[in-house]
Each structure stands twice: as structure tokens, then as C-alpha cells.
Amino acid sequence: MAYVERKNELKRRRHRRWKIRKLRAKLLQCQDPQEAEAILQKIKKLSPLYPLDWLRQQLPAHLQRGTSSQGTP
């Protein structure tokens, strides 16, 4: 693998991690279950293999009720 290609790949990975950290922080601050579900969908779009079930369990109780009952299309 060429150096430039590797550098670009690492840059994408690091940026994705930074975005997910930012979204997780925003998720913990939100108050509305619909807003929480929207943030979870953004994380899923950004990284499809991210463990969303585990992340839903980490949410406060008032947000868990709203996100677990909604199905994804």
C-alpha cells in the first residue's frame, strides 16, 4: 500500500472515531427519545458495525423506553 493511500485511510478512520465520540457525547446530553433515535441512526450510518444495542443500554432510563420500542425500517 502506498504511503499516501495509507495516510488517507488513517485520516478517514480517525475522523470517523472523532465524529462518533462527538455524537455519543451529544446522545448523553439529549432529553428527547426521538432526538436520541436520530443520533443513533447517524451513528449507524457513519459506522454500520458499531454496537448500537450496547449503546442503547448505556442510555438513561427515560431515553431507553423511546428508542427500544421503535423499529428500524
mmCIF file of the N, C-alpha and C atoms, coordinates in Angstrom:
data_MODEL
# 
_entry.id   MODEL 
# 
loop_
_atom_site.group_PDB 
_atom_site.id 
_atom_site.type_symbol 
_atom_site.label_atom_id 
_atom_site.label_alt_id 
_atom_site.label_comp_id 
_atom_site.label_asym_id 
_atom_site.label_entity_id 
_atom_site.label_seq_id 
_atom_site.pdbx_PDB_ins_code 
_atom_site.Cartn_x 
_atom_site.Cartn_y 
_atom_site.Cartn_z 
_atom_site.occupancy 
_atom_site.B_iso_or_equiv 
_atom_site.pdbx_formal_charge 
_atom_site.auth_seq_id 
_atom_site.auth_comp_id 
_atom_site.auth_asym_id 
_atom_site.auth_atom_id 
_atom_site.pdbx_PDB_model_num 
ATOM 1   N N  . MET A 1 1  ? 0.855   -1.172 0.000  1.00 0.00 ? 1  MET A N  1 
ATOM 2   C CA . MET A 1 1  ? 0.000   0.000  0.000  1.00 0.00 ? 1  MET A CA 1 
ATOM 3   C C  . MET A 1 1  ? 0.903   1.237  0.000  1.00 0.00 ? 1  MET A C  1 
ATOM 4   N N  . ALA A 1 2  ? 0.569   2.162  -0.854 1.00 0.00 ? 2  ALA A N  1 
ATOM 5   C CA . ALA A 1 2  ? 1.349   3.391  -0.953 1.00 0.00 ? 2  ALA A CA 1 
ATOM 6   C C  . ALA A 1 2  ? 1.139   4.252  0.291  1.00 0.00 ? 2  ALA A C  1 
ATOM 7   N N  . TYR A 1 3  ? 2.133   5.053  0.578  1.00 0.00 ? 3  TYR A N  1 
ATOM 8   C CA . TYR A 1 3  ? 2.094   5.893  1.773  1.00 0.00 ? 3  TYR A CA 1 
ATOM 9   C C  . TYR A 1 3  ? 0.912   6.855  1.752  1.00 0.00 ? 3  TYR A C  1 
ATOM 10  N N  . VAL A 1 4  ? 0.658   7.473  0.609  1.00 0.00 ? 4  VAL A N  1 
ATOM 11  C CA . VAL A 1 4  ? -0.423  8.455  0.522  1.00 0.00 ? 4  VAL A CA 1 
ATOM 12  C C  . VAL A 1 4  ? -1.774  7.785  0.741  1.00 0.00 ? 4  VAL A C  1 
ATOM 13  N N  . GLU A 1 5  ? -1.949  6.615  0.154  1.00 0.00 ? 5  GLU A N  1 
ATOM 14  C CA . GLU A 1 5  ? -3.194  5.877  0.321  1.00 0.00 ? 5  GLU A CA 1 
ATOM 15  C C  . GLU A 1 5  ? -3.410  5.489  1.790  1.00 0.00 ? 5  GLU A C  1 
ATOM 16  N N  . ARG A 1 6  ? -2.348  5.017  2.416  1.00 0.00 ? 6  ARG A N  1 
ATOM 17  C CA . ARG A 1 6  ? -2.424  4.641  3.834  1.00 0.00 ? 6  ARG A CA 1 
ATOM 18  C C  . ARG A 1 6  ? -2.736  5.849  4.703  1.00 0.00 ? 6  ARG A C  1 
ATOM 19  N N  . LYS A 1 7  ? -2.112  6.955  4.393  1.00 0.00 ? 7  LYS A N  1 
ATOM 20  C CA . LYS A 1 7  ? -2.330  8.197  5.141  1.00 0.00 ? 7  LYS A CA 1 
ATOM 21  C C  . LYS A 1 7  ? -3.790  8.633  5.043  1.00 0.00 ? 7  LYS A C  1 
ATOM 22  N N  . ASN A 1 8  ? -4.352  8.545  3.844  1.00 0.00 ? 8  ASN A N  1 
ATOM 23  C CA . ASN A 1 8  ? -5.759  8.919  3.664  1.00 0.00 ? 8  ASN A CA 1 
ATOM 24  C C  . ASN A 1 8  ? -6.688  7.972  4.415  1.00 0.00 ? 8  ASN A C  1 
ATOM 25  N N  . GLU A 1 9  ? -6.366  6.687  4.415  1.00 0.00 ? 9  GLU A N  1 
ATOM 26  C CA . GLU A 1 9  ? -7.184  5.710  5.138  1.00 0.00 ? 9  GLU A CA 1 
ATOM 27  C C  . GLU A 1 9  ? -7.162  5.994  6.647  1.00 0.00 ? 9  GLU A C  1 
ATOM 28  N N  . LEU A 1 10 ? -6.000  6.264  7.188  1.00 0.00 ? 10 LEU A N  1 
ATOM 29  C CA . LEU A 1 10 ? -5.900  6.579  8.612  1.00 0.00 ? 10 LEU A CA 1 
ATOM 30  C C  . LEU A 1 10 ? -6.658  7.857  8.947  1.00 0.00 ? 10 LEU A C  1 
ATOM 31  N N  . LYS A 1 11 ? -6.581  8.829  8.067  1.00 0.00 ? 11 LYS A N  1 
ATOM 32  C CA . LYS A 1 11 ? -7.291  10.093 8.277  1.00 0.00 ? 11 LYS A CA 1 
ATOM 33  C C  . LYS A 1 11 ? -8.801  9.851  8.335  1.00 0.00 ? 11 LYS A C  1 
ATOM 34  N N  . ARG A 1 12 ? -9.313  9.007  7.437  1.00 0.00 ? 12 ARG A N  1 
ATOM 35  C CA . ARG A 1 12 ? -10.750 8.687  7.453  1.00 0.00 ? 12 ARG A CA 1 
ATOM 36  C C  . ARG A 1 12 ? -11.146 7.996  8.741  1.00 0.00 ? 12 ARG A C  1 
ATOM 37  N N  . ARG A 1 13 ? -10.341 7.029  9.185  1.00 0.00 ? 13 ARG A N  1 
ATOM 38  C CA . ARG A 1 13 ? -10.652 6.299  10.411 1.00 0.00 ? 13 ARG A CA 1 
ATOM 39  C C  . ARG A 1 13 ? -10.657 7.223  11.623 1.00 0.00 ? 13 ARG A C  1 
ATOM 40  N N  . ARG A 1 14 ? -9.640  8.064  11.717 1.00 0.00 ? 14 ARG A N  1 
ATOM 41  C CA . ARG A 1 14 ? -9.554  8.971  12.860 1.00 0.00 ? 14 ARG A CA 1 
ATOM 42  C C  . ARG A 1 14 ? -10.700 9.960  12.871 1.00 0.00 ? 14 ARG A C  1 
ATOM 43  N N  . HIS A 1 15 ? -11.073 10.451 11.709 1.00 0.00 ? 15 HIS A N  1 
ATOM 44  C CA . HIS A 1 15 ? -12.178 11.402 11.632 1.00 0.00 ? 15 HIS A CA 1 
ATOM 45  C C  . HIS A 1 15 ? -13.489 10.714 12.026 1.00 0.00 ? 15 HIS A C  1 
ATOM 46  N N  . ARG A 1 16 ? -13.675 9.464  11.599 1.00 0.00 ? 16 ARG A N  1 
ATOM 47  C CA . ARG A 1 16 ? -14.879 8.714  11.955 1.00 0.00 ? 16 ARG A CA 1 
ATOM 48  C C  . ARG A 1 16 ? -14.954 8.513  13.471 1.00 0.00 ? 16 ARG A C  1 
ATOM 49  N N  . ARG A 1 17 ? -13.821 8.156  14.085 1.00 0.00 ? 17 ARG A N  1 
ATOM 50  C CA . ARG A 1 17 ? -13.808 7.985  15.536 1.00 0.00 ? 17 ARG A CA 1 
ATOM 51  C C  . ARG A 1 17 ? -14.154 9.275  16.257 1.00 0.00 ? 17 ARG A C  1 
ATOM 52  N N  . TRP A 1 18 ? -13.611 10.392 15.771 1.00 0.00 ? 18 TRP A N  1 
ATOM 53  C CA . TRP A 1 18 ? -13.891 11.693 16.363 1.00 0.00 ? 18 TRP A CA 1 
ATOM 54  C C  . TRP A 1 18 ? -15.379 12.029 16.252 1.00 0.00 ? 18 TRP A C  1 
ATOM 55  N N  . LYS A 1 19 ? -15.970 11.758 15.084 1.00 0.00 ? 19 LYS A N  1 
ATOM 56  C CA . LYS A 1 19 ? -17.391 12.033 14.895 1.00 0.00 ? 19 LYS A CA 1 
ATOM 57  C C  . LYS A 1 19 ? -18.257 11.181 15.814 1.00 0.00 ? 19 LYS A C  1 
ATOM 58  N N  . ILE A 1 20 ? -17.893 9.907  15.967 1.00 0.00 ? 20 ILE A N  1 
ATOM 59  C CA . ILE A 1 20 ? -18.673 9.024  16.834 1.00 0.00 ? 20 ILE A CA 1 
ATOM 60  C C  . ILE A 1 20 ? -18.573 9.473  18.281 1.00 0.00 ? 20 ILE A C  1 
ATOM 61  N N  . ARG A 1 21 ? -17.384 9.880  18.717 1.00 0.00 ? 21 ARG A N  1 
ATOM 62  C CA . ARG A 1 21 ? -17.243 10.403 20.085 1.00 0.00 ? 21 ARG A CA 1 
ATOM 63  C C  . ARG A 1 21 ? -18.127 11.621 20.299 1.00 0.00 ? 21 ARG A C  1 
ATOM 64  N N  . LYS A 1 22 ? -18.150 12.505 19.330 1.00 0.00 ? 22 LYS A N  1 
ATOM 65  C CA . LYS A 1 22 ? -18.962 13.718 19.419 1.00 0.00 ? 22 LYS A CA 1 
ATOM 66  C C  . LYS A 1 22 ? -20.451 13.368 19.468 1.00 0.00 ? 22 LYS A C  1 
ATOM 67  N N  . LEU A 1 23 ? -20.876 12.425 18.637 1.00 0.00 ? 23 LEU A N  1 
ATOM 68  C CA . LEU A 1 23 ? -22.280 12.015 18.633 1.00 0.00 ? 23 LEU A CA 1 
ATOM 69  C C  . LEU A 1 23 ? -22.668 11.308 19.929 1.00 0.00 ? 23 LEU A C  1 
ATOM 70  N N  . ARG A 1 24 ? -21.765 10.497 20.482 1.00 0.00 ? 24 ARG A N  1 
ATOM 71  C CA . ARG A 1 24 ? -22.064 9.833  21.759 1.00 0.00 ? 24 ARG A CA 1 
ATOM 72  C C  . ARG A 1 24 ? -22.217 10.844 22.886 1.00 0.00 ? 24 ARG A C  1 
ATOM 73  N N  . ALA A 1 25 ? -21.382 11.875 22.893 1.00 0.00 ? 25 ALA A N  1 
ATOM 74  C CA . ALA A 1 25 ? -21.498 12.920 23.908 1.00 0.00 ? 25 ALA A CA 1 
ATOM 75  C C  . ALA A 1 25 ? -22.823 13.653 23.753 1.00 0.00 ? 25 ALA A C  1 
ATOM 76  N N  . LYS A 1 26 ? -23.205 13.911 22.511 1.00 0.00 ? 26 LYS A N  1 
ATOM 77  C CA . LYS A 1 26 ? -24.476 14.586 22.242 1.00 0.00 ? 26 LYS A CA 1 
ATOM 78  C C  . LYS A 1 26 ? -25.651 13.695 22.654 1.00 0.00 ? 26 LYS A C  1 
ATOM 79  N N  . LEU A 1 27 ? -25.503 12.398 22.463 1.00 0.00 ? 27 LEU A N  1 
ATOM 80  C CA . LEU A 1 27 ? -26.542 11.442 22.826 1.00 0.00 ? 27 LEU A CA 1 
ATOM 81  C C  . LEU A 1 27 ? -26.798 11.446 24.327 1.00 0.00 ? 27 LEU A C  1 
ATOM 82  N N  . LEU A 1 28 ? -25.749 11.535 25.107 1.00 0.00 ? 28 LEU A N  1 
ATOM 83  C CA . LEU A 1 28 ? -25.912 11.543 26.558 1.00 0.00 ? 28 LEU A CA 1 
ATOM 84  C C  . LEU A 1 28 ? -26.529 12.851 27.063 1.00 0.00 ? 28 LEU A C  1 
ATOM 85  N N  . GLN A 1 29 ? -26.434 13.922 26.288 1.00 0.00 ? 29 GLN A N  1 
ATOM 86  C CA . GLN A 1 29 ? -26.975 15.212 26.694 1.00 0.00 ? 29 GLN A CA 1 
ATOM 87  C C  . GLN A 1 29 ? -28.424 15.419 26.253 1.00 0.00 ? 29 GLN A C  1 
ATOM 88  N N  . CYS A 1 30 ? -28.905 14.629 25.291 1.00 0.00 ? 30 CYS A N  1 
ATOM 89  C CA . CYS A 1 30 ? -30.246 14.881 24.758 1.00 0.00 ? 30 CYS A CA 1 
ATOM 90  C C  . CYS A 1 30 ? -31.326 14.495 25.774 1.00 0.00 ? 30 CYS A C  1 
ATOM 91  N N  . GLN A 1 31 ? -32.490 15.097 25.629 1.00 0.00 ? 31 GLN A N  1 
ATOM 92  C CA . GLN A 1 31 ? -33.608 14.869 26.546 1.00 0.00 ? 31 GLN A CA 1 
ATOM 93  C C  . GLN A 1 31 ? -34.781 14.150 25.879 1.00 0.00 ? 31 GLN A C  1 
ATOM 94  N N  . ASP A 1 32 ? -34.851 14.193 24.575 1.00 0.00 ? 32 ASP A N  1 
ATOM 95  C CA . ASP A 1 32 ? -35.992 13.684 23.831 1.00 0.00 ? 32 ASP A CA 1 
ATOM 96  C C  . ASP A 1 32 ? -35.670 12.311 23.220 1.00 0.00 ? 32 ASP A C  1 
ATOM 97  N N  . PRO A 1 33 ? -36.540 11.322 23.375 1.00 0.00 ? 33 PRO A N  1 
ATOM 98  C CA . PRO A 1 33 ? -36.278 9.999  22.787 1.00 0.00 ? 33 PRO A CA 1 
ATOM 99  C C  . PRO A 1 33 ? -36.159 10.020 21.264 1.00 0.00 ? 33 PRO A C  1 
ATOM 100 N N  . GLN A 1 34 ? -36.918 10.896 20.605 1.00 0.00 ? 34 GLN A N  1 
ATOM 101 C CA . GLN A 1 34 ? -36.820 10.988 19.148 1.00 0.00 ? 34 GLN A CA 1 
ATOM 102 C C  . GLN A 1 34 ? -35.459 11.539 18.729 1.00 0.00 ? 34 GLN A C  1 
ATOM 103 N N  . GLU A 1 35 ? -34.958 12.489 19.489 1.00 0.00 ? 35 GLU A N  1 
ATOM 104 C CA . GLU A 1 35 ? -33.639 13.043 19.210 1.00 0.00 ? 35 GLU A CA 1 
ATOM 105 C C  . GLU A 1 35 ? -32.559 11.971 19.419 1.00 0.00 ? 35 GLU A C  1 
ATOM 106 N N  . ALA A 1 36 ? -32.726 11.169 20.459 1.00 0.00 ? 36 ALA A N  1 
ATOM 107 C CA . ALA A 1 36 ? -31.779 10.087 20.725 1.00 0.00 ? 36 ALA A CA 1 
ATOM 108 C C  . ALA A 1 36 ? -31.784 9.077  19.586 1.00 0.00 ? 36 ALA A C  1 
ATOM 109 N N  . GLU A 1 37 ? -32.950 8.740  19.090 1.00 0.00 ? 37 GLU A N  1 
ATOM 110 C CA . GLU A 1 37 ? -33.040 7.785  17.985 1.00 0.00 ? 37 GLU A CA 1 
ATOM 111 C C  . GLU A 1 37 ? -32.400 8.358  16.715 1.00 0.00 ? 37 GLU A C  1 
ATOM 112 N N  . ALA A 1 38 ? -32.570 9.651  16.476 1.00 0.00 ? 38 ALA A N  1 
ATOM 113 C CA . ALA A 1 38 ? -31.942 10.284 15.314 1.00 0.00 ? 38 ALA A CA 1 
ATOM 114 C C  . ALA A 1 38 ? -30.421 10.229 15.412 1.00 0.00 ? 38 ALA A C  1 
ATOM 115 N N  . ILE A 1 39 ? -29.894 10.447 16.601 1.00 0.00 ? 39 ILE A N  1 
ATOM 116 C CA . ILE A 1 39 ? -28.447 10.387 16.799 1.00 0.00 ? 39 ILE A CA 1 
ATOM 117 C C  . ILE A 1 39 ? -27.946 8.957  16.610 1.00 0.00 ? 39 ILE A C  1 
ATOM 118 N N  . LEU A 1 40 ? -28.709 7.980  17.109 1.00 0.00 ? 40 LEU A N  1 
ATOM 119 C CA . LEU A 1 40 ? -28.329 6.575  16.911 1.00 0.00 ? 40 LEU A CA 1 
ATOM 120 C C  . LEU A 1 40 ? -28.314 6.204  15.433 1.00 0.00 ? 40 LEU A C  1 
ATOM 121 N N  . GLN A 1 41 ? -29.252 6.734  14.674 1.00 0.00 ? 41 GLN A N  1 
ATOM 122 C CA . GLN A 1 41 ? -29.283 6.468  13.240 1.00 0.00 ? 41 GLN A CA 1 
ATOM 123 C C  . GLN A 1 41 ? -28.090 7.108  12.533 1.00 0.00 ? 41 GLN A C  1 
ATOM 124 N N  . LYS A 1 42 ? -27.666 8.284  12.989 1.00 0.00 ? 42 LYS A N  1 
ATOM 125 C CA . LYS A 1 42 ? -26.477 8.930  12.415 1.00 0.00 ? 42 LYS A CA 1 
ATOM 126 C C  . LYS A 1 42 ? -25.236 8.087  12.683 1.00 0.00 ? 42 LYS A C  1 
ATOM 127 N N  . ILE A 1 43 ? -25.160 7.536  13.892 1.00 0.00 ? 43 ILE A N  1 
ATOM 128 C CA . ILE A 1 43 ? -24.013 6.684  14.225 1.00 0.00 ? 43 ILE A CA 1 
ATOM 129 C C  . ILE A 1 43 ? -24.035 5.441  13.354 1.00 0.00 ? 43 ILE A C  1 
ATOM 130 N N  . LYS A 1 44 ? -25.213 4.853  13.155 1.00 0.00 ? 44 LYS A N  1 
ATOM 131 C CA . LYS A 1 44 ? -25.325 3.656  12.320 1.00 0.00 ? 44 LYS A CA 1 
ATOM 132 C C  . LYS A 1 44 ? -24.938 3.951  10.874 1.00 0.00 ? 44 LYS A C  1 
ATOM 133 N N  . LYS A 1 45 ? -25.322 5.101  10.382 1.00 0.00 ? 45 LYS A N  1 
ATOM 134 C CA . LYS A 1 45 ? -24.970 5.480  9.012  1.00 0.00 ? 45 LYS A CA 1 
ATOM 135 C C  . LYS A 1 45 ? -23.460 5.687  8.890  1.00 0.00 ? 45 LYS A C  1 
ATOM 136 N N  . LEU A 1 46 ? -22.870 6.259  9.903  1.00 0.00 ? 46 LEU A N  1 
ATOM 137 C CA . LEU A 1 46 ? -21.442 6.539  9.892  1.00 0.00 ? 46 LEU A CA 1 
ATOM 138 C C  . LEU A 1 46 ? -20.613 5.259  10.011 1.00 0.00 ? 46 LEU A C  1 
ATOM 139 N N  . SER A 1 47 ? -21.056 4.354  10.873 1.00 0.00 ? 47 SER A N  1 
ATOM 140 C CA . SER A 1 47 ? -20.326 3.112  11.105 1.00 0.00 ? 47 SER A CA 1 
ATOM 141 C C  . SER A 1 47 ? -21.338 1.986  11.312 1.00 0.00 ? 47 SER A C  1 
ATOM 142 N N  . PRO A 1 48 ? -21.691 1.249  10.258 1.00 0.00 ? 48 PRO A N  1 
ATOM 143 C CA . PRO A 1 48 ? -22.749 0.236  10.348 1.00 0.00 ? 48 PRO A CA 1 
ATOM 144 C C  . PRO A 1 48 ? -22.486 -0.883 11.345 1.00 0.00 ? 48 PRO A C  1 
ATOM 145 N N  . LEU A 1 49 ? -21.247 -1.176 11.657 1.00 0.00 ? 49 LEU A N  1 
ATOM 146 C CA . LEU A 1 49 ? -20.939 -2.278 12.563 1.00 0.00 ? 49 LEU A CA 1 
ATOM 147 C C  . LEU A 1 49 ? -20.807 -1.837 14.009 1.00 0.00 ? 49 LEU A C  1 
ATOM 148 N N  . TYR A 1 50 ? -21.080 -0.585 14.308 1.00 0.00 ? 50 TYR A N  1 
ATOM 149 C CA . TYR A 1 50 ? -20.965 -0.082 15.672 1.00 0.00 ? 50 TYR A CA 1 
ATOM 150 C C  . TYR A 1 50 ? -22.024 -0.751 16.546 1.00 0.00 ? 50 TYR A C  1 
ATOM 151 N N  . PRO A 1 51 ? -21.692 -1.176 17.771 1.00 0.00 ? 51 PRO A N  1 
ATOM 152 C CA . PRO A 1 51 ? -22.647 -1.918 18.624 1.00 0.00 ? 51 PRO A CA 1 
ATOM 153 C C  . PRO A 1 51 ? -23.729 -1.010 19.217 1.00 0.00 ? 51 PRO A C  1 
ATOM 154 N N  . LEU A 1 52 ? -24.796 -0.799 18.471 1.00 0.00 ? 52 LEU A N  1 
ATOM 155 C CA . LEU A 1 52 ? -25.870 0.098  18.916 1.00 0.00 ? 52 LEU A CA 1 
ATOM 156 C C  . LEU A 1 52 ? -26.672 -0.487 20.065 1.00 0.00 ? 52 LEU A C  1 
ATOM 157 N N  . ASP A 1 53 ? -26.795 -1.809 20.136 1.00 0.00 ? 53 ASP A N  1 
ATOM 158 C CA . ASP A 1 53 ? -27.527 -2.414 21.247 1.00 0.00 ? 53 ASP A CA 1 
ATOM 159 C C  . ASP A 1 53 ? -26.849 -2.084 22.574 1.00 0.00 ? 53 ASP A C  1 
ATOM 160 N N  . TRP A 1 54 ? -25.537 -2.198 22.586 1.00 0.00 ? 54 TRP A N  1 
ATOM 161 C CA . TRP A 1 54 ? -24.778 -1.854 23.793 1.00 0.00 ? 54 TRP A CA 1 
ATOM 162 C C  . TRP A 1 54 ? -24.944 -0.371 24.125 1.00 0.00 ? 54 TRP A C  1 
ATOM 163 N N  . LEU A 1 55 ? -24.920 0.457  23.106 1.00 0.00 ? 55 LEU A N  1 
ATOM 164 C CA . LEU A 1 55 ? -25.050 1.899  23.322 1.00 0.00 ? 55 LEU A CA 1 
ATOM 165 C C  . LEU A 1 55 ? -26.437 2.252  23.856 1.00 0.00 ? 55 LEU A C  1 
ATOM 166 N N  . ARG A 1 56 ? -27.467 1.557  23.374 1.00 0.00 ? 56 ARG A N  1 
ATOM 167 C CA . ARG A 1 56 ? -28.827 1.801  23.874 1.00 0.00 ? 56 ARG A CA 1 
ATOM 168 C C  . ARG A 1 56 ? -28.943 1.442  25.358 1.00 0.00 ? 56 ARG A C  1 
ATOM 169 N N  . GLN A 1 57 ? -28.222 0.413  25.785 1.00 0.00 ? 57 GLN A N  1 
ATOM 170 C CA . GLN A 1 57 ? -28.257 0.012  27.191 1.00 0.00 ? 57 GLN A CA 1 
ATOM 171 C C  . GLN A 1 57 ? -27.581 1.048  28.084 1.00 0.00 ? 57 GLN A C  1 
ATOM 172 N N  . GLN A 1 58 ? -26.671 1.828  27.543 1.00 0.00 ? 58 GLN A N  1 
ATOM 173 C CA . GLN A 1 58 ? -25.961 2.833  28.315 1.00 0.00 ? 58 GLN A CA 1 
ATOM 174 C C  . GLN A 1 58 ? -26.764 4.121  28.492 1.00 0.00 ? 58 GLN A C  1 
ATOM 175 N N  . LEU A 1 59 ? -27.856 4.245  27.757 1.00 0.00 ? 59 LEU A N  1 
ATOM 176 C CA . LEU A 1 59 ? -28.672 5.464  27.824 1.00 0.00 ? 59 LEU A CA 1 
ATOM 177 C C  . LEU A 1 59 ? -29.409 5.569  29.161 1.00 0.00 ? 59 LEU A C  1 
ATOM 178 N N  . PRO A 1 60 ? -29.758 6.783  29.563 1.00 0.00 ? 60 PRO A N  1 
ATOM 179 C CA . PRO A 1 60 ? -30.604 6.952  30.750 1.00 0.00 ? 60 PRO A CA 1 
ATOM 180 C C  . PRO A 1 60 ? -31.973 6.298  30.527 1.00 0.00 ? 60 PRO A C  1 
ATOM 181 N N  . ALA A 1 61 ? -32.665 5.988  31.596 1.00 0.00 ? 61 ALA A N  1 
ATOM 182 C CA . ALA A 1 61 ? -33.925 5.239  31.523 1.00 0.00 ? 61 ALA A CA 1 
ATOM 183 C C  . ALA A 1 61 ? -34.987 5.948  30.695 1.00 0.00 ? 61 ALA A C  1 
ATOM 184 N N  . HIS A 1 62 ? -35.090 7.275  30.801 1.00 0.00 ? 62 HIS A N  1 
ATOM 185 C CA . HIS A 1 62 ? -36.147 7.978  30.069 1.00 0.00 ? 62 HIS A CA 1 
ATOM 186 C C  . HIS A 1 62 ? -35.908 7.952  28.562 1.00 0.00 ? 62 HIS A C  1 
ATOM 187 N N  . LEU A 1 63 ? -34.690 7.695  28.114 1.00 0.00 ? 63 LEU A N  1 
ATOM 188 C CA . LEU A 1 63 ? -34.413 7.592  26.682 1.00 0.00 ? 63 LEU A CA 1 
ATOM 189 C C  . LEU A 1 63 ? -34.463 6.156  26.194 1.00 0.00 ? 63 LEU A C  1 
ATOM 190 N N  . GLN A 1 64 ? -34.252 5.197  27.070 1.00 0.00 ? 64 GLN A N  1 
ATOM 191 C CA . GLN A 1 64 ? -34.282 3.793  26.671 1.00 0.00 ? 64 GLN A CA 1 
ATOM 192 C C  . GLN A 1 64 ? -35.671 3.365  26.222 1.00 0.00 ? 64 GLN A C  1 
ATOM 193 N N  . ARG A 1 65 ? -36.680 3.861  26.900 1.00 0.00 ? 65 ARG A N  1 
ATOM 194 C CA . ARG A 1 65 ? -38.049 3.471  26.550 1.00 0.00 ? 65 ARG A CA 1 
ATOM 195 C C  . ARG A 1 65 ? -38.388 3.869  25.110 1.00 0.00 ? 65 ARG A C  1 
ATOM 196 N N  . GLY A 1 66 ? -38.015 5.062  24.714 1.00 0.00 ? 66 GLY A N  1 
ATOM 197 C CA . GLY A 1 66 ? -38.367 5.553  23.389 1.00 0.00 ? 66 GLY A CA 1 
ATOM 198 C C  . GLY A 1 66 ? -37.581 4.896  22.270 1.00 0.00 ? 66 GLY A C  1 
ATOM 199 N N  . THR A 1 67 ? -36.304 4.589  22.492 1.00 0.00 ? 67 THR A N  1 
ATOM 200 C CA . THR A 1 67 ? -35.501 4.050  21.421 1.00 0.00 ? 67 THR A CA 1 
ATOM 201 C C  . THR A 1 67 ? -35.675 2.552  21.233 1.00 0.00 ? 67 THR A C  1 
ATOM 202 N N  . SER A 1 68 ? -35.975 1.816  22.304 1.00 0.00 ? 68 SER A N  1 
ATOM 203 C CA . SER A 1 68 ? -36.080 0.368  22.171 1.00 0.00 ? 68 SER A CA 1 
ATOM 204 C C  . SER A 1 68 ? -37.399 -0.048 21.520 1.00 0.00 ? 68 SER A C  1 
ATOM 205 N N  . SER A 1 69 ? -38.437 0.766  21.642 1.00 0.00 ? 69 SER A N  1 
ATOM 206 C CA . SER A 1 69 ? -39.728 0.388  21.076 1.00 0.00 ? 69 SER A CA 1 
ATOM 207 C C  . SER A 1 69 ? -39.820 0.679  19.584 1.00 0.00 ? 69 SER A C  1 
ATOM 208 N N  . GLN A 1 70 ? -38.976 1.567  19.082 1.00 0.00 ? 70 GLN A N  1 
ATOM 209 C CA . GLN A 1 70 ? -39.033 1.919  17.678 1.00 0.00 ? 70 GLN A CA 1 
ATOM 210 C C  . GLN A 1 70 ? -38.200 0.927  16.867 1.00 0.00 ? 70 GLN A C  1 
ATOM 211 N N  . GLY A 1 71 ? -38.784 0.427  15.773 1.00 0.00 ? 71 GLY A N  1 
ATOM 212 C CA . GLY A 1 71 ? -38.052 -0.462 14.906 1.00 0.00 ? 71 GLY A CA 1 
ATOM 213 C C  . GLY A 1 71 ? -37.388 0.325  13.790 1.00 0.00 ? 71 GLY A C  1 
ATOM 214 N N  . THR A 1 72 ? -36.322 -0.207 13.252 1.00 0.00 ? 72 THR A N  1 
ATOM 215 C CA . THR A 1 72 ? -35.649 0.459  12.137 1.00 0.00 ? 72 THR A CA 1 
ATOM 216 C C  . THR A 1 72 ? -36.174 -0.132 10.843 1.00 0.00 ? 72 THR A C  1 
ATOM 217 N N  . PRO A 1 73 ? -36.466 0.694  9.844  1.00 0.00 ? 73 PRO A N  1 
ATOM 218 C CA . PRO A 1 73 ? -37.023 0.178  8.594  1.00 0.00 ? 73 PRO A CA 1 
ATOM 219 C C  . PRO A 1 73 ? -36.004 -0.587 7.786  1.00 0.00 ? 73 PRO A C  1 
# 
